């Protein structure tokens, strides 16, 4: 697979989803933002982040390939999601609170997993 084919394979779903979301009416987005409280959106995002992490990381304790990124990546992820969550709360954007909390929780769990956390024995090797 050539580099261009890989790039298109990665970008095509992103473009499709982005174009799909851009077709939503503003009233639909407003209704979704007012569906629950911001705290409920934060809880929903956190729960989604936990489930996503558990599904994506099951059985990968010995295949730690996804954590070779520079530690600055985690710092930027925490700063970016922290800013996103705070701004979303200020603007009353529940959907963005959900997305920010999900990404934040996923990165926290990835960092813990990278440091030796696993679900079978959560306290072993984590606090070295």
Short mmCIF file of the C-alpha atoms (twelve columns), coordinates in Angstrom:
data_MODEL
# 
_entry.id   MODEL 
# 
loop_
_atom_site.group_PDB 
_atom_site.id 
_atom_site.type_symbol 
_atom_site.label_atom_id 
_atom_site.label_alt_id 
_atom_site.label_comp_id 
_atom_site.label_asym_id 
_atom_site.label_seq_id 
_atom_site.Cartn_x 
_atom_site.Cartn_y 
_atom_site.Cartn_z 
_atom_site.pdbx_PDB_model_num 
ATOM 1   C CA . UNK A 1   0.000   0.000  0.000  1 
ATOM 2   C CA . UNK A 2   1.495   3.316  -1.048 1 
ATOM 3   C CA . UNK A 3   1.723   6.332  1.221  1 
ATOM 4   C CA . UNK A 4   -0.987  8.164  -0.701 1 
ATOM 5   C CA . UNK A 5   -3.359  5.194  -0.388 1 
ATOM 6   C CA . UNK A 6   -2.758  5.055  3.381  1 
ATOM 7   C CA . UNK A 7   -3.375  8.779  3.670  1 
ATOM 8   C CA . UNK A 8   -6.628  8.546  1.742  1 
ATOM 9   C CA . UNK A 9   -7.694  5.517  3.790  1 
ATOM 10  C CA . UNK A 10  -7.239  7.562  6.969  1 
ATOM 11  C CA . UNK A 11  -8.732  10.804 5.701  1 
ATOM 12  C CA . UNK A 12  -11.805 9.458  3.879  1 
ATOM 13  C CA . UNK A 13  -13.777 8.475  7.027  1 
ATOM 14  C CA . UNK A 14  -12.826 11.756 8.707  1 
ATOM 15  C CA . UNK A 15  -14.092 13.750 5.732  1 
ATOM 16  C CA . UNK A 16  -17.316 11.741 5.532  1 
ATOM 17  C CA . UNK A 17  -18.082 12.245 9.233  1 
ATOM 18  C CA . UNK A 18  -17.138 15.934 9.095  1 
ATOM 19  C CA . UNK A 19  -19.361 16.580 6.093  1 
ATOM 20  C CA . UNK A 20  -22.179 14.645 7.773  1 
ATOM 21  C CA . UNK A 21  -21.934 16.717 10.959 1 
ATOM 22  C CA . UNK A 22  -21.813 19.938 8.967  1 
ATOM 23  C CA . UNK A 23  -25.248 19.067 7.535  1 
ATOM 24  C CA . UNK A 24  -26.914 19.167 10.976 1 
ATOM 25  C CA . UNK A 25  -29.205 22.102 11.635 1 
ATOM 26  C CA . UNK A 26  -28.272 24.461 14.447 1 
ATOM 27  C CA . UNK A 27  -31.591 23.731 16.161 1 
ATOM 28  C CA . UNK A 28  -30.733 20.016 16.253 1 
ATOM 29  C CA . UNK A 29  -27.395 20.753 17.886 1 
ATOM 30  C CA . UNK A 30  -29.038 23.133 20.368 1 
ATOM 31  C CA . UNK A 31  -31.628 20.497 21.258 1 
ATOM 32  C CA . UNK A 32  -28.871 17.917 21.804 1 
ATOM 33  C CA . UNK A 33  -26.878 20.344 23.975 1 
ATOM 34  C CA . UNK A 34  -29.944 21.010 26.151 1 
ATOM 35  C CA . UNK A 35  -30.964 17.356 26.425 1 
ATOM 36  C CA . UNK A 36  -29.042 16.767 29.701 1 
ATOM 37  C CA . UNK A 37  -27.113 18.805 32.233 1 
ATOM 38  C CA . UNK A 38  -23.442 19.511 31.577 1 
ATOM 39  C CA . UNK A 39  -22.508 17.231 34.477 1 
ATOM 40  C CA . UNK A 40  -24.461 14.399 32.877 1 
ATOM 41  C CA . UNK A 41  -22.631 15.016 29.606 1 
ATOM 42  C CA . UNK A 42  -19.303 14.887 31.480 1 
ATOM 43  C CA . UNK A 43  -20.288 11.599 33.129 1 
ATOM 44  C CA . UNK A 44  -21.431 10.152 29.782 1 
ATOM 45  C CA . UNK A 45  -18.128 11.141 28.165 1 
ATOM 46  C CA . UNK A 46  -16.126 9.638  31.015 1 
ATOM 47  C CA . UNK A 47  -18.057 6.365  30.870 1 
ATOM 48  C CA . UNK A 48  -17.659 6.248  27.094 1 
ATOM 49  C CA . UNK A 49  -13.898 6.854  27.505 1 
ATOM 50  C CA . UNK A 50  -13.595 3.974  29.983 1 
ATOM 51  C CA . UNK A 51  -15.543 1.580  27.761 1 
ATOM 52  C CA . UNK A 52  -13.615 2.632  24.669 1 
ATOM 53  C CA . UNK A 53  -10.307 2.094  26.440 1 
ATOM 54  C CA . UNK A 54  -11.327 -1.297 27.801 1 
ATOM 55  C CA . UNK A 55  -12.513 -2.506 24.396 1 
ATOM 56  C CA . UNK A 56  -9.492  -1.194 22.502 1 
ATOM 57  C CA . UNK A 57  -6.849  -2.367 24.994 1 
ATOM 58  C CA . UNK A 58  -8.101  -5.817 26.008 1 
ATOM 59  C CA . UNK A 59  -5.299  -8.349 25.551 1 
ATOM 60  C CA . UNK A 60  -2.627  -5.806 24.597 1 
ATOM 61  C CA . UNK A 61  -0.570  -5.936 27.806 1 
ATOM 62  C CA . UNK A 62  2.327   -7.610 25.972 1 
ATOM 63  C CA . UNK A 63  1.871   -5.688 22.724 1 
ATOM 64  C CA . UNK A 64  2.433   -2.142 23.940 1 
ATOM 65  C CA . UNK A 65  2.917   -0.692 20.451 1 
ATOM 66  C CA . UNK A 66  0.591   2.296  20.840 1 
ATOM 67  C CA . UNK A 67  2.659   3.995  23.531 1 
ATOM 68  C CA . UNK A 68  5.853   4.879  21.727 1 
ATOM 69  C CA . UNK A 69  4.873   8.528  21.305 1 
ATOM 70  C CA . UNK A 70  6.815   11.327 22.900 1 
ATOM 71  C CA . UNK A 71  5.595   12.210 26.446 1 
ATOM 72  C CA . UNK A 72  4.876   15.696 25.113 1 
ATOM 73  C CA . UNK A 73  1.953   14.104 23.239 1 
ATOM 74  C CA . UNK A 74  0.281   13.286 26.577 1 
ATOM 75  C CA . UNK A 75  0.969   16.781 27.910 1 
ATOM 76  C CA . UNK A 76  -0.586  18.355 24.819 1 
ATOM 77  C CA . UNK A 77  -3.561  15.973 25.005 1 
ATOM 78  C CA . UNK A 78  -4.225  16.874 28.640 1 
ATOM 79  C CA . UNK A 79  -3.853  20.590 27.979 1 
ATOM 80  C CA . UNK A 80  -6.051  20.457 24.886 1 
ATOM 81  C CA . UNK A 81  -8.827  18.417 26.439 1 
ATOM 82  C CA . UNK A 82  -8.694  20.461 29.631 1 
ATOM 83  C CA . UNK A 83  -9.136  23.633 27.598 1 
ATOM 84  C CA . UNK A 84  -11.915 22.011 25.547 1 
ATOM 85  C CA . UNK A 85  -13.823 20.901 28.651 1 
ATOM 86  C CA . UNK A 86  -13.519 24.275 30.400 1 
ATOM 87  C CA . UNK A 87  -14.561 26.260 27.306 1 
ATOM 88  C CA . UNK A 88  -17.434 23.870 26.597 1 
ATOM 89  C CA . UNK A 89  -18.713 24.314 30.160 1 
ATOM 90  C CA . UNK A 90  -18.506 28.101 29.814 1 
ATOM 91  C CA . UNK A 91  -20.363 28.035 26.489 1 
ATOM 92  C CA . UNK A 92  -22.926 25.446 27.614 1 
ATOM 93  C CA . UNK A 93  -21.919 22.994 24.871 1 
ATOM 94  C CA . UNK A 94  -22.797 19.590 26.309 1 
ATOM 95  C CA . UNK A 95  -21.652 17.622 23.269 1 
ATOM 96  C CA . UNK A 96  -18.180 19.158 23.458 1 
ATOM 97  C CA . UNK A 97  -18.036 18.390 27.187 1 
ATOM 98  C CA . UNK A 98  -18.757 14.746 26.325 1 
ATOM 99  C CA . UNK A 99  -16.049 14.618 23.667 1 
ATOM 100 C CA . UNK A 100 -13.491 16.364 25.891 1 
ATOM 101 C CA . UNK A 101 -14.160 14.117 28.883 1 
ATOM 102 C CA . UNK A 102 -13.983 10.975 26.745 1 
ATOM 103 C CA . UNK A 103 -10.623 11.967 25.265 1 
ATOM 104 C CA . UNK A 104 -9.276  13.015 28.667 1 
ATOM 105 C CA . UNK A 105 -10.278 9.719  30.317 1 
ATOM 106 C CA . UNK A 106 -8.822  7.695  27.436 1 
ATOM 107 C CA . UNK A 107 -5.478  9.495  27.800 1 
ATOM 108 C CA . UNK A 108 -5.452  9.083  31.591 1 
ATOM 109 C CA . UNK A 109 -6.067  5.354  31.211 1 
ATOM 110 C CA . UNK A 110 -3.450  5.061  28.456 1 
ATOM 111 C CA . UNK A 111 -0.925  6.772  30.700 1 
ATOM 112 C CA . UNK A 112 -1.791  4.435  33.591 1 
ATOM 113 C CA . UNK A 113 -1.599  1.419  31.257 1 
ATOM 114 C CA . UNK A 114 1.793   2.624  30.015 1 
ATOM 115 C CA . UNK A 115 3.021   2.780  33.623 1 
ATOM 116 C CA . UNK A 116 2.043   -0.835 34.301 1 
ATOM 117 C CA . UNK A 117 -1.656  -0.769 35.221 1 
ATOM 118 C CA . UNK A 118 -3.759  -3.720 34.112 1 
ATOM 119 C CA . UNK A 119 -7.302  -4.778 34.879 1 
ATOM 120 C CA . UNK A 120 -6.453  -8.232 36.261 1 
ATOM 121 C CA . UNK A 121 -4.286  -6.909 39.106 1 
ATOM 122 C CA . UNK A 122 -4.779  -3.143 39.263 1 
ATOM 123 C CA . UNK A 123 -2.410  -2.438 42.161 1 
ATOM 124 C CA . UNK A 124 0.563   -4.502 41.005 1 
ATOM 125 C CA . UNK A 125 3.429   -2.561 39.456 1 
ATOM 126 C CA . UNK A 126 1.526   0.701  39.095 1 
ATOM 127 C CA . UNK A 127 3.021   2.681  41.996 1 
ATOM 128 C CA . UNK A 128 6.672   1.818  41.504 1 
# 
